[in-house]
Amino acid sequence: MLQFDTTQYVEIRIDPTQINLAAGFDVHRLSITAELLPYGLEYDNMRCEVTAELYVSSPSWRWLTTATPLRVSVTNHSRTSLQLAFALTNQQLLSLEEHRAGQDLLLELQIRGFFQTWLASAESRESIRVPASVWQTELERLGTSFGFALAIPLHAPNGAQRDAAVYLQDARRLLHDGEFDKAIGSARQAMERILASAGWPSISKNDDLLQRSQAQRWRAIYKAAFDQASGAEHADEVTKDFSYSRGEAEALIGIAASLLRAVPAPGM
């Protein structure tokens, strides 16, 4: 509730099922519908400026984003509906998914109202519990616009793992430049450094696959990805006509980054 003084206040009502996620390019729009119901105002049709900030609820309380400011007219005992629009990046959505862990999404809104007529302002903190089913439906509506993001770890200040991370960063830059084969080549270079620091045992085509150890299975994943990435060099009769799409380049870079995450940090 926005309490401007002892007699003038505005109730805030938010339906946590009435939210909407609209897809964008890496940045999406979260809309939250709120209703304002004022009491005790001196006049009708008073202009109120509304600002809002969105937070992840406790115990991991932290700021997420700020809504586009709004100006609305309010009248005593009359409901005024408004749409609070927030920009959220892919990474923020992924962090929210990690935070809620399959449960309801717990958010907090810090709303501020300001009446310029008599220079009065008030703040209110509103808790929002978005049902897990509602949130999941909204995420699914984003479709392919909402994707998987993988951070490239920088375990060590130097050594093979650091070199692998540098090659992955270069692969990401080349991918953004549309140089798919070169990006895959950098991912392949990263894989070579990953193998050098992983210590995975060798494997053979004659192995009993069911008897391979955990480390040998990581080596098999590495070998399959490395062989695919090697095709980007077009160095032999078989690979000379290979053509890789952006999606394939993203997949191989992602596999390389995942393999780097699977290697223990130095000293562990």
Secondary structure, DSSP 8 states (H G I E B T S, - for coil): -EE-SSS-EEEEEEEEEEEEEE--SSEEEEEEEEEEEEES-SSSSEEEEEEEEEEE-TTS-EEEEE---EEEEE-TT--EEEEEEEEEEHHHHHHHHHHHTTS-EEEEEEEEEEETTTTEEEEEEEEEEE-HHHHHHHHHHHGGGS----------SSSHHHHHHHHHHHHHHHHHTT-HHHHHHHHHHHHHHHHHHH------TTS-GGG--HHHHHHHHHHHHHHHHHGGG--STTTTT----HHHHHHHHHHHHHHHHHS--TT-
